[in-house]
Amino acid sequence: MPIVVTLDLMLAKRKMRSRELAERIGITEANLSLLKSGKVRGVRFDTLARICAVLECQPGELLAYEPGPEGDDEEGADA
């Protein structure tokens, strides 16, 4: 998928552990781990907003677009 989650980089910049972030935003460590690894298909805006509030960052600092070879997008070009 061309969208890459860079949450682990922001956690390192803020010197915060995943466990602390999960507690502060009200999700499980397991779900945060899935988000960090990019294994989720989406994220709720309220969850993203809580992450940004705690880490004092913008959504664009947590997500990056990295295009791959054509046909790499699972949704297809028409989506």
DABEL-V707250 format. One line per field, one symbol per residue. phi: phi as a letter, one per 40 degrees, with the letter a starting at -180 (. if undefined). psi: psi as a letter, one per 40 degrees, with the letter a starting at -180 (. if undefined). burial: + if it has 9 or more other C-alpha atoms within 8 Angstrom, else -. A space follows every 10 residues. Layout:
phi=???
psi=???
burial=???
//
This chain:
phi=.ccbcbdccc dcccfbcddc cdccbgbccc cccccdcgcb cabccccccc cccccfabdc cbbbbbcbcd gccccgccc
psi=hehhhfdddd dddefiiddd ddddefiidd ddddddeeei eihidddddd ddddefiide eeiihgiaii edhddide.
burial=-+-++++--+ ++---+-+-- +++-+---+- -+++++-+-- ------++++ ++-++---+- ++++------ --+------
//
